[in-house]
Amino acid sequence: MNKKIKNKNLIVLLGNGFDLAHGLETSYNNFANYYLKNVIIKNLLEEGGKDILGYNYYSKYYNKSMYTSVPNPKNLEDKLETLFYLIKNKEEEEIKDYITKYPESLIILKNTFLSKLFLDSYDNWFDIEQAYYEELITIFKSLTSIKSNIKEAVNEKIKTLNTELKSIKIELKKYLKNEVKPSWNKNVSYCLEQHFKERTNVVVINFNYTDTIQQYLNTDLNVDNIKNHHIHNNLNSDIIFGYGDDTDEVYRGLKNTKNNEFLRCFKTFDYLKSKNYRLVLNELITYKEGYDVLIIGHSLGMTDKTILKTILDNDSCQNIELLKRSDLNSLEEKQEHLFELYANLARIFDSEASLREKVIPFEWTVNFPLMYDTDESTIYSREKGLYEKPNSLKFIK
């Protein structure tokens, strides 16, 4: 790859790892733990589960006057017997421990998709949006094996799934808005300062609903023009929450069913409701001389493939910089983490040759947040190898 002048334009793809680096509890697992304790268990104890229990379980709960604790429950009936016993006796801590031990007992929830998430059917809340898509595919595949006279039942299944996902979206937004408070971190600040050096335009494409990044952009970073676009909207508006890969064959199959319910929760259509997607496209077009991309805390998963492909698999994109995680202790762990990102990038790009040309090699990657004892020389070495005029790096300690 020929050396070139460092590009004045930088696009930053910001994911949930940025918030996690601040110690903020913004992961789906954090949300799940909060929701279990403060919504599910609270409602069971204070309201008898009237807002969250499926009708059959709610009526059964009230119709039976006495429950007992079953030692070493072997089947679902025994597990529910013990759970309702704990509810009747207002054993809050015991209920939480019991559900953690027997998550299948949450079959009692009205929201069946939520039940499956707690049951660990989809990798322990790792990605609600991916889990939703898997559930949608299961319903779609069932269409090929059923008679037309029961297709209406399938349509109801999709509507129910979409309603359940929207319910989770509402609760997630409420949790992030009320329970998560952004904080400032000096090491993150130093990291942004070093990566923004010698840039004229910086555009943050913010995949987070939180606004943690804004506290840094409001400071003097010696950049002429900085913008922050919430591609999925922020917590003061209707957040975009769903699935984002409209390029695979299954999506085409979903469209061909002519059943709009299959498409209702795809980000493609939510992007059409918000100005932010078009604003991002306008930024890309503006940079005639191209741009570099810095990825901070984004997993590059398929739930965001549509927008990621538009930005990364683009002739204007010159360099893609990934960051090692400072919280991982060994070099092997950091290599494995970046390998996962490389693999996800390969699923976004049409050409591996283009991928290899753009991605900055592991040897030249630095940590996030920066680690002063190792990253200063790495950045200088990287920029000397990439650009005609390397950046004279000065760390602020």
PLY file of the C-alpha trace (Angstrom):
ply
format ascii 1.0
element vertex 397
property float x
property float y
property float z
element edge 396
property int vertex1
property int vertex2
end_header
0.00 0.00 0.00
1.44 3.39 -1.05
2.01 6.02 1.59
-0.35 9.01 1.50
-1.03 12.25 3.28
-3.06 11.73 6.44
-6.72 12.29 5.61
-8.27 15.37 7.19
-11.64 13.62 7.50
-12.32 11.08 10.23
-15.51 9.09 10.79
-15.87 7.51 14.24
-18.19 4.52 14.61
-19.20 4.50 18.26
-20.70 1.39 19.87
-21.71 0.21 23.34
-18.11 -0.63 24.27
-17.55 3.13 24.60
-20.13 3.36 27.37
-18.90 0.15 29.01
-15.38 1.64 29.16
-16.87 4.35 31.38
-18.23 1.72 33.77
-21.81 2.41 32.63
-24.21 -0.53 32.90
-25.53 -0.33 29.34
-25.23 -3.93 28.18
-28.30 -6.08 27.54
-27.23 -8.21 30.51
-27.25 -5.12 32.74
-30.73 -4.29 31.51
-31.90 -7.89 32.04
-30.70 -7.94 35.66
-32.34 -4.60 36.38
-35.60 -5.60 34.70
-35.77 -8.88 36.59
-35.33 -7.23 39.99
-37.12 -3.91 39.55
-39.93 -4.78 37.16
-40.71 -8.52 37.16
-40.12 -9.35 40.82
-41.52 -6.01 42.01
-44.71 -6.57 40.02
-45.04 -10.14 41.29
-44.74 -9.00 44.90
-46.73 -5.76 44.76
-49.31 -6.38 42.06
-49.55 -10.17 42.03
-48.11 -10.18 38.51
-51.20 -8.63 36.90
-49.13 -6.58 34.40
-46.62 -9.24 33.43
-48.15 -12.71 33.83
-49.77 -14.57 30.97
-53.53 -14.91 31.51
-53.44 -18.67 32.19
-50.78 -18.32 34.86
-52.35 -15.23 36.39
-55.74 -16.92 36.78
-54.11 -20.08 38.09
-52.07 -18.09 40.58
-55.15 -16.49 42.07
-57.40 -19.53 41.92
-55.11 -21.68 43.99
-55.13 -20.73 47.65
-52.06 -22.60 48.82
-48.65 -23.32 47.32
-45.81 -25.35 48.77
-42.07 -25.38 48.38
-40.97 -28.47 46.45
-37.47 -29.66 47.39
-35.31 -30.30 44.30
-38.10 -29.68 41.76
-37.82 -32.10 38.85
-40.37 -30.75 36.39
-41.85 -27.42 35.36
-44.96 -27.87 37.48
-42.83 -28.34 40.60
-40.72 -25.30 39.73
-43.77 -23.09 39.30
-45.26 -24.45 42.52
-42.18 -23.31 44.42
-41.99 -19.97 42.62
-45.60 -19.09 43.49
-44.93 -20.22 47.07
-42.07 -17.70 47.29
-44.28 -15.00 45.76
-47.07 -15.64 48.26
-44.58 -15.42 51.09
-42.93 -12.21 49.76
-39.47 -13.75 49.63
-37.82 -11.16 47.36
-34.17 -12.26 47.46
-35.15 -15.92 47.32
-37.30 -15.25 44.23
-34.37 -13.67 42.39
-32.01 -16.51 43.29
-34.66 -19.07 42.36
-35.35 -17.55 38.93
-31.62 -17.31 38.28
-31.35 -21.03 39.07
-34.53 -22.00 37.18
-35.00 -19.40 34.41
-37.53 -21.71 32.73
-39.94 -20.70 35.47
-40.32 -17.38 33.63
-42.53 -19.18 31.14
-45.23 -17.50 33.22
-44.51 -14.12 31.55
-47.03 -12.64 29.16
-44.15 -11.62 26.86
-43.01 -15.02 25.54
-40.05 -13.55 23.62
-38.82 -12.05 26.88
-39.21 -15.48 28.52
-36.95 -17.03 25.88
-34.32 -14.35 26.39
-34.21 -15.09 30.11
-34.11 -18.79 29.34
-30.81 -18.20 27.56
-32.22 -19.37 24.24
-30.25 -16.63 22.47
-26.83 -16.50 24.12
-27.83 -14.79 27.36
-29.17 -11.48 26.10
-26.03 -10.91 24.03
-28.03 -9.41 21.20
-31.78 -8.95 21.49
-32.01 -7.76 17.89
-30.24 -10.86 16.55
-32.49 -13.03 18.73
-35.55 -11.30 17.26
-34.34 -12.06 13.74
-33.79 -15.73 14.58
-37.32 -15.92 15.93
-38.64 -14.24 12.78
-36.81 -16.76 10.58
-38.36 -19.63 12.55
-41.84 -18.24 11.85
-40.97 -17.65 8.20
-39.74 -21.21 7.71
-42.95 -22.56 9.18
-44.85 -21.02 6.26
-43.46 -23.60 3.84
-44.90 -26.50 5.80
-48.40 -25.30 6.67
-51.69 -25.16 4.86
-53.13 -21.84 3.74
-56.08 -22.06 6.14
-53.79 -21.62 9.16
-51.53 -18.94 7.71
-53.61 -16.41 9.60
-52.31 -17.98 12.81
-48.76 -17.42 11.57
-49.59 -13.80 10.88
-50.76 -13.44 14.48
-47.47 -14.96 15.65
-45.51 -12.29 13.79
-47.70 -9.51 15.14
-47.27 -10.84 18.66
-43.47 -11.07 18.25
-43.32 -7.50 16.94
-45.45 -6.26 19.83
-43.22 -8.08 22.33
-40.06 -6.59 20.80
-41.55 -3.10 20.94
-42.46 -3.66 24.58
-38.83 -4.55 25.35
-37.68 -1.48 23.41
-39.86 0.77 25.58
-38.49 -0.76 28.78
-34.88 -0.57 27.53
-35.27 3.12 26.70
-36.81 3.77 30.12
-33.92 1.96 31.83
-31.20 3.84 29.92
-32.88 7.20 30.43
-33.59 6.84 34.16
-30.85 4.56 35.46
-27.71 5.29 33.41
-25.87 8.56 34.01
-22.92 9.43 31.67
-19.55 10.05 33.30
-16.25 11.61 32.16
-12.99 9.67 31.95
-9.62 11.39 31.52
-8.05 8.42 29.73
-10.86 8.39 27.18
-10.39 12.14 26.73
-6.66 11.68 26.03
-7.47 8.88 23.60
-9.84 11.06 21.57
-7.34 13.94 21.57
-4.65 11.74 20.04
-6.91 10.20 17.41
-8.34 13.58 16.41
-4.89 15.16 15.93
-4.42 16.78 12.52
-8.04 16.16 11.54
-10.17 18.98 10.17
-13.53 17.19 10.15
-14.66 14.56 12.65
-18.07 12.92 12.32
-19.21 10.62 15.12
-21.78 8.09 13.94
-23.21 7.18 17.31
-24.89 3.77 17.53
-25.57 4.34 21.24
-28.78 5.81 22.57
-26.85 7.53 25.35
-24.98 10.78 24.83
-21.76 9.98 26.69
-19.57 11.15 23.80
-21.00 14.68 23.78
-19.18 15.74 26.96
-15.87 15.24 25.10
-16.98 16.92 21.88
-17.90 20.03 23.86
-14.26 20.47 24.90
-11.41 21.96 22.85
-10.16 19.10 20.67
-8.51 21.38 18.06
-10.81 20.16 15.32
-12.50 22.73 13.07
-15.70 20.77 12.59
-17.11 18.03 14.87
-20.56 16.46 14.47
-22.38 13.77 16.42
-25.12 11.86 14.60
-27.27 9.45 16.61
-27.93 6.97 13.80
-30.48 5.14 16.00
-31.82 8.34 17.61
-31.26 9.30 21.24
-33.27 8.87 24.40
-35.29 12.02 23.77
-36.92 10.51 20.68
-38.26 7.19 19.42
-35.20 4.95 19.38
-34.49 2.72 16.38
-34.39 -0.85 17.61
-34.69 -3.93 15.40
-32.69 -5.81 12.78
-30.43 -4.17 10.22
-29.24 -6.59 7.55
-31.38 -6.23 4.45
-28.85 -7.88 2.13
-29.22 -11.60 2.84
-31.42 -14.12 1.05
-33.77 -14.62 3.99
-34.67 -10.93 3.92
-35.58 -11.22 0.25
-37.75 -14.21 1.15
-39.48 -12.18 3.87
-40.22 -9.42 1.36
-41.57 -11.90 -1.15
-44.21 -13.14 1.29
-45.91 -9.76 0.77
-46.69 -9.83 4.50
-45.61 -6.43 5.81
-45.52 -7.67 9.40
-42.28 -9.55 8.56
-40.66 -6.18 7.73
-42.10 -4.02 10.49
-39.09 -4.09 12.83
-36.31 -3.81 10.24
-34.09 -0.77 10.70
-34.29 -0.10 6.96
-37.78 1.30 7.40
-37.05 3.11 10.66
-34.19 4.90 8.89
-36.80 6.32 6.51
-38.59 7.93 9.46
-35.51 9.74 10.79
-33.30 12.40 9.22
-30.13 10.93 10.74
-29.48 8.28 8.09
-29.67 10.88 5.31
-27.42 13.22 7.27
-24.79 10.48 7.46
-25.05 9.84 3.71
-24.63 13.56 3.09
-21.42 13.55 5.14
-19.98 10.69 3.08
-20.72 12.50 -0.18
-19.15 15.73 1.12
-15.71 14.19 1.59
-14.51 14.13 -2.01
-10.96 13.32 -0.88
-12.22 10.35 1.14
-12.11 9.61 4.87
-10.58 7.37 7.53
-12.70 5.36 9.97
-12.04 4.79 13.68
-14.14 2.09 15.36
-14.64 2.39 19.12
-16.64 -0.23 20.99
-18.77 -1.47 18.07
-19.07 -5.23 17.52
-19.69 -4.82 13.76
-22.52 -7.35 14.00
-25.09 -8.12 11.34
-27.83 -6.18 13.12
-26.19 -3.01 11.73
-24.83 -4.42 8.47
-26.77 -2.10 6.13
-25.30 1.16 7.45
-21.87 -0.36 8.17
-21.52 -1.58 4.58
-22.47 1.86 3.26
-19.67 3.47 5.27
-16.91 0.85 5.21
-17.23 -0.99 1.90
-16.96 2.30 0.07
-14.23 3.56 -2.29
-13.98 6.76 -0.23
-13.04 4.81 2.91
-9.22 4.75 3.02
-8.23 3.35 6.41
-10.15 1.44 9.09
-8.67 1.50 12.59
-9.81 -0.98 15.22
-8.79 -0.69 18.87
-7.62 -3.26 21.38
-9.51 -3.46 24.67
-7.52 -2.14 27.63
-9.57 -4.27 30.03
-8.30 -7.52 28.49
-5.19 -8.68 30.30
-3.23 -10.73 27.79
-2.11 -10.10 24.22
-3.80 -13.37 23.21
-7.18 -12.14 24.55
-6.78 -8.88 22.65
-5.88 -10.73 19.46
-8.92 -12.97 19.83
-11.20 -9.97 20.35
-9.87 -8.27 17.21
-10.16 -11.52 15.27
-13.90 -11.49 16.03
-14.07 -7.96 14.61
-12.03 -8.94 11.54
-14.42 -11.84 10.91
-17.44 -9.56 11.21
-15.83 -7.08 8.82
-15.34 -9.90 6.30
-19.10 -10.51 6.40
-19.68 -6.85 5.55
-17.18 -6.54 2.68
-17.70 -8.04 -0.76
-13.95 -8.23 -1.35
-11.34 -9.51 1.10
-8.69 -7.68 -0.95
-10.41 -4.37 -0.19
-10.67 -5.37 3.47
-6.94 -6.13 3.70
-6.05 -2.84 2.03
-8.11 -0.73 4.42
-7.77 -2.34 7.87
-4.78 -1.18 9.90
-2.81 -4.31 10.99
-2.91 -5.61 14.55
0.75 -4.62 15.08
-0.23 -0.97 14.65
-3.39 -1.01 16.75
-3.54 0.76 20.09
-5.62 0.26 23.21
-8.85 1.93 24.19
-8.48 3.81 26.44
-4.81 4.48 25.64
-2.06 2.82 27.67
0.78 5.29 27.83
3.58 2.80 28.43
2.87 0.95 25.16
0.73 3.04 22.84
2.86 6.14 22.27
5.50 4.29 20.25
2.84 2.21 18.49
1.01 5.29 17.21
4.23 6.90 15.98
5.31 3.66 14.27
1.86 3.25 12.70
1.71 6.78 11.33
5.28 6.65 10.07
4.43 3.46 8.19
1.12 4.72 6.77
1.65 8.38 6.02
4.25 10.58 4.32
4.29 12.97 7.29
3.94 11.10 10.58
2.16 12.78 13.46
4.52 14.09 16.16
2.75 12.53 19.11
2.82 14.15 22.54
0.94 12.35 25.27
-0.60 14.44 28.01
-0.11 12.67 31.29
0 1
1 2
2 3
3 4
4 5
5 6
6 7
7 8
8 9
9 10
10 11
11 12
12 13
13 14
14 15
15 16
16 17
17 18
18 19
19 20
20 21
21 22
22 23
23 24
24 25
25 26
26 27
27 28
28 29
29 30
30 31
31 32
32 33
33 34
34 35
35 36
36 37
37 38
38 39
39 40
40 41
41 42
42 43
43 44
44 45
45 46
46 47
47 48
48 49
49 50
50 51
51 52
52 53
53 54
54 55
55 56
56 57
57 58
58 59
59 60
60 61
61 62
62 63
63 64
64 65
65 66
66 67
67 68
68 69
69 70
70 71
71 72
72 73
73 74
74 75
75 76
76 77
77 78
78 79
79 80
80 81
81 82
82 83
83 84
84 85
85 86
86 87
87 88
88 89
89 90
90 91
91 92
92 93
93 94
94 95
95 96
96 97
97 98
98 99
99 100
100 101
101 102
102 103
103 104
104 105
105 106
106 107
107 108
108 109
109 110
110 111
111 112
112 113
113 114
114 115
115 116
116 117
117 118
118 119
119 120
120 121
121 122
122 123
123 124
124 125
125 126
126 127
127 128
128 129
129 130
130 131
131 132
132 133
133 134
134 135
135 136
136 137
137 138
138 139
139 140
140 141
141 142
142 143
143 144
144 145
145 146
146 147
147 148
148 149
149 150
150 151
151 152
152 153
153 154
154 155
155 156
156 157
157 158
158 159
159 160
160 161
161 162
162 163
163 164
164 165
165 166
166 167
167 168
168 169
169 170
170 171
171 172
172 173
173 174
174 175
175 176
176 177
177 178
178 179
179 180
180 181
181 182
182 183
183 184
184 185
185 186
186 187
187 188
188 189
189 190
190 191
191 192
192 193
193 194
194 195
195 196
196 197
197 198
198 199
199 200
200 201
201 202
202 203
203 204
204 205
205 206
206 207
207 208
208 209
209 210
210 211
211 212
212 213
213 214
214 215
215 216
216 217
217 218
218 219
219 220
220 221
221 222
222 223
223 224
224 225
225 226
226 227
227 228
228 229
229 230
230 231
231 232
232 233
233 234
234 235
235 236
236 237
237 238
238 239
239 240
240 241
241 242
242 243
243 244
244 245
245 246
246 247
247 248
248 249
249 250
250 251
251 252
252 253
253 254
254 255
255 256
256 257
257 258
258 259
259 260
260 261
261 262
262 263
263 264
264 265
265 266
266 267
267 268
268 269
269 270
270 271
271 272
272 273
273 274
274 275
275 276
276 277
277 278
278 279
279 280
280 281
281 282
282 283
283 284
284 285
285 286
286 287
287 288
288 289
289 290
290 291
291 292
292 293
293 294
294 295
295 296
296 297
297 298
298 299
299 300
300 301
301 302
302 303
303 304
304 305
305 306
306 307
307 308
308 309
309 310
310 311
311 312
312 313
313 314
314 315
315 316
316 317
317 318
318 319
319 320
320 321
321 322
322 323
323 324
324 325
325 326
326 327
327 328
328 329
329 330
330 331
331 332
332 333
333 334
334 335
335 336
336 337
337 338
338 339
339 340
340 341
341 342
342 343
343 344
344 345
345 346
346 347
347 348
348 349
349 350
350 351
351 352
352 353
353 354
354 355
355 356
356 357
357 358
358 359
359 360
360 361
361 362
362 363
363 364
364 365
365 366
366 367
367 368
368 369
369 370
370 371
371 372
372 373
373 374
374 375
375 376
376 377
377 378
378 379
379 380
380 381
381 382
382 383
383 384
384 385
385 386
386 387
387 388
388 389
389 390
390 391
391 392
392 393
393 394
394 395
395 396
